[in-house]
Amino acid sequence: MGTFTLAELRTEVKAGLGNRTEFVSDNTRIDIWIHKAQTRIARRIRCPELNVLEEHTATYTGTVATDKFIPFSALTNTNPRDILSVRVIDGTESKKLRYVPFRLWDRRIPYPDSLTTGRPSHYTKFQKKLELWRIPSQSYVYAIRMRTWPTALTAAGTASDLDEKDDAIIAMAKYYGFLSAGNTTGRNEAIAEFRDVIKDARLEDLDEPDFDAVEPHVGGSQEVNEYWIDPFVREMPG
């Protein structure tokens, strides 16, 4: 989380804009600039604090046309920016689903509804929903790692989802304020300040002090199961 509350961010942005009357009295525009600043930061750097692990229990209907999809609207985080990983949780049979680009998906399994149901092994993403193969034969729990967008701040006492990036939020919000006011000098100074602080933030987010390369696994795979009916397996596993 950020250190400053929305009320404090507003104060700093207004001060940076010279406490002009039209800005001091209009929190609505200030809040818009603050949220645009958060979004700009999230686009510029991959903020690890926006990574979320969600466990979702899918509803089973027995209708394959429905059960093959997990709509984002059914998730707690209804607007994920990116899906990073999906696992189906089924005790000792739990496994990571393999992502397949939708064009390859359509070429390999153009009509998955005609195939047998079972525990999913692959997924694709399209139109704000996940599509599964195999189509589930029962209700499963899915562990979904995703990257989200920062939440828009609306309550004065709340802080940003972004960790220790308040200075970048303030600088970028000032940029939008000066841009709105047609102040070229202020705009240029604000964007220069933003670029400086975001460079430091990017370096901090890339730092992994406990990173240790993992040696490659040697041995047989435990993921291959009924490969002969799997449209994504082109030959017998070695």
Buried (B, 14 or more C-beta within 10 A) or exposed (E): EBEBBBEBBBBBBBEBBBEEEEBBEEBEBBBBBBBBBBBBBBEBBBBEBBBBEBEBEBEEEEEBEEBBBBEBEBBEBEEBBEBBEBBBBEEEEEBEBBBBEEEEBBEBBEEBEEBEBBBBBBBBBEEEBBBBBBBBBEEBEBBBBBBBBBEBBEEEEBBBBBBEBBBBBBBBBBBBBBBBBEBEEBBEBBBEBBEEBBEEBBEEBEEEEEEEEEEEEEEEEEEEEEEEEBBBEEEEEE
